[in-house]
Structure formats: structure tokens, C-alpha cells
């Protein structure tokens, strides 16, 4: 190497070192710009995994409390790991920002987890016996989650088969006769791995299948006769299932129609035409509806044409055959009969245009006529149940109505006045009686003074007059009242002796 070359290389090295040591270099932070992160977990003796992620793809995994220095400033995320039997800190993922030269602390406390348990259910509830291939229902209950969660059940059928997890009631059948121990188990629906112990067992004895039979019911009971369109009720009984199951019944009405299957032992039916019909009953198992009995013995029902109700004609009304105008007379109806034996009711025609309404519970009624004449009183009846069924009108009872005899209702009595007097003095006398007859005609009256003279006819009242005697003596004073229209209608007062 030449001397020139050596000198040149020395100069290059000096220049290079000078550049490297310049204060203008921005690539490396000063030590005071680095950051610190503290990880503090509790309990301190718990081994737990945690991971810290940060800028520039920073990643660090730890298990204990640590202080991490010389870190780049920026956003950091710490994730607390899972520890069996412990609940992670909340939140399990924490994020913080650390400034240049600054420090942050990630703190997390693990808490000991409460372990969920599910209690064993009660022994299954269901039938203790059955037959081969018979569906039997079982239910389970009593299991409780310590977290209060809902639970579901499954069954061990005792023949190495199990039900699915699910509802609390299921059905099972056994193909082979024998004795089986049925148990139930429960689990948490939210945490299906949390499973209870098996329950106590329920013993189920399965016997060889014997075909079910239903015995023949009794012949239906009910009316042996009826009319077209009239409904009758028929009842059966006596059928029994060999399994002890409930039964359904139906009736054959003998006219090509049948009642529907029903739990009831009675049904009603009506026939549209006359004839004799064989009514029979049949039973079937309510559970196994294909298992039916034979038909019962028939009950013969005879249907006849509908009878038409009639009402016989009542007797002629009973009551007076004569009377006076405006006199109330009472008449009675009787004798009508319904062919169905129903009650009847009556109405009256009084022959003067007056017809009463139908008398629901009465057979007698009163009437008066205001005009003299001859009247035919008749009566009619109808069925109280079927009110369109009416009888003919009865024979008439003829009633003769006449005007009443004319009279003076209140007759004159004593004459009022002095009985002793002197001549030439006037004296007043008065008589008391009705001012009209019973027919409304006016009444007039006059005095006979006993001396051959009379007063004028006095009308209307008061019936009084004054008289003077001119000769001494004893006089008999009389008074006569009469109808103005019919003077022959009259009445006299008691005479009065007057001494003058």
C-alpha cells in the first residue's frame, strides 16, 4: 500500500466517525424517551398467563408480576389468560396508552370460580305396569341448578337405551316382557356439561301383550214409540274395556244414520218417516280407537204420523140470561179440552162488538150492556202451549137486556113545617127527595094544603112552599113528588096535621 493510499483511508475513517457522532442524528431515541409498563396480578401466588401487545409488532408473554422497561411509547393491550377454577379479571382484555418516558400499570384480580352443580332429580313418575309395545308416559322433576339455570332431563329405560335430552315428560315402550328400572338425569341447559347424578329408579313391570277387547253394551233404553219429527233420548251402558280404558259410544238409529262417537252414553234422535226402527249401540276403547265392541241387541222403536192437536168446542157460557142496561153480569167458560192434554184458555164474544182478550188463567169475566136488546154471548178456547190451535165458537147464551124501571131513588119523607098556627099568617113547608129519577129525568112536587087548594108544581128544588089559612080548623097537609116526563112515576110524603 502506498503512503498516499494510507493517508486517504485515514481521512475517510475520520470523516465517517465525525458524521456518526453528529448531534443531528434522529434515528435513535434518547434513553429518557423510553416507556415503562407494570403488570400487577392478584393473587400474587396465582400462576396465570398474560400477553402484552404493543407498537412495532411488540409481543410479550408473562406469568407473574413484572415491570417492563425500555419500551416504545404508544398503545398497548394486555389479555389475561384463562386459569382453571378461576374467573378472569374484568375486563379480561385491557388497553392503555403510554407516553414517551411515561409509565402505566395493568392490574387484574382473579376470583375463585363458583362451580355449578345440578341436583339429582326425583325418581321418575309413571305407570308401574304395562304390556309389550305399549306406550307409557313418564315425567321427571326436582332437579335444580345451583346457578338457578333451567334444566332438561333424559331417561335411562333400564334396557340400555336412553331418551334424548329435552322435555320433562316422554313416552317409552318395551318390546320384551320383564322388569325395568327407569331413572332420570338432569343437566344445565346453559352449561350442558354440568350433569346431575342419576335419580332413584322407578320399577316398571312389562307383561306379555294380550289383545284388548271391549264387551258388548246393553240394548239402548228409551221411548219405544214416538211420532215423526219428535226427538227422543236413548241411553246405553254395560260395556267394559279389558284394559280398563275409558270408552266411546255411538248409536245405529236403524234408518241408515249413526251418531258420532262420544264419551256420552246418551244421544237423541228423530225420524223423518213412519215405521219400525232397530236402535243399537256400540262401544270402543277411547285410547285404542280401533278396538270396538260388537253391536248391542236392538231396541225396536215404532214411529207414527204426527198427531194434530185439537181443542174441543166449549160449552155455552154459563151466566144470567137477562139483565138491565149498565148492570154488570158475570159469565163462565168451561168444557174445552186439548187432545194433547194441554191447558186451555178462553175468550168471550158478548154480541155487542166486544171480544175479550185471551184469559190466561181465568174462566169467568163480567160485562155490562148500555143499550137494551138481545145479545148472543159465546166463548172460544185455545191451547195455552200452542196458541194457534183454537176451538170453534161455542153455542150462544142469549141475554135479554132491558132498561131498568124508572123510580124516584130517594123518596120524600116527612113534611117539615109548623103544626100549630093562626089564621092569616103565612107558613113555609118543605119536603126532601131526589131531584131526578134513576133514569135522569127531572122530578117535580106540590103541596095539598088540605083546604081544597094546592101549591104550584115545584121544579127544580128546593121543594118548599108558603101557605096561609083563613079559617080555623085542623088541616091535613100532603105532598106528592112525580117524574116530569112520566107523571105516573110518583111518591107521596107522610102527611102532616096542622091546627089553625
Secondary structure by P-SEA (a helix, b strand, c coil): ccaaaaaaaaaaaaaaaaaaaccccccccccccbbbbbbbbcccccbbbbbbbbccbbbbbbccbbbbccccccbbbbbbbbbcccccccccbbbbbbcccbbbbbbbbbcbbbbbbbcccccccccccccccbbbbbbbccbbbccccccccccccccccccccccccbbbbbccbbbbbbbbbbbbcccccccccccbbbbbbbccccbbbbcccccccccccccccbbbbbbbccccccccccbbbbbccccccccccccccccccccccbbbbbbbbbbbbcccccccccccbbbbbbbccbbbbbbcccccccccccccccbbbbbbbcccccccbbbbbbcccccccccccccccccccccccccbbbbbbbbbbbbcccccccccccccbbbbbbbcccccccccccccccccccccbbbbbbbbbbcccccbbbbbccccccccccccccccccccbbbbbccbbbbbbbbbbbbcccccccccccbbbbcc
